[in-house]
């Protein structure tokens, strides 16, 4: 509460942004690189939280370059190249 944004780390700022985005209990969550500025442990916590929200009926739209996140968490992937959808892959969560 006594910290100003310019005194917070990138990871702290990202966690605050996630909390603010979820404050109104939205049905759709747009997550642009949700683990981008986070250490591995905190990133896993954020993804677990997003997975839990998804299981409770929230739609999560995530943009990422992290293929590990895609493999562990995505159900449907829209592969985009040069602004166009190249392919759509369904039900990949948990596949190697």
Beta strands, then each sheet from edge to edge (+ up, - down):
strand 1: 28-32
strand 2: 59-63
strand 3: 76-81
strand 4: 84-90
sheet 1: 1+ 2+
sheet 2: 3+ 4-
end
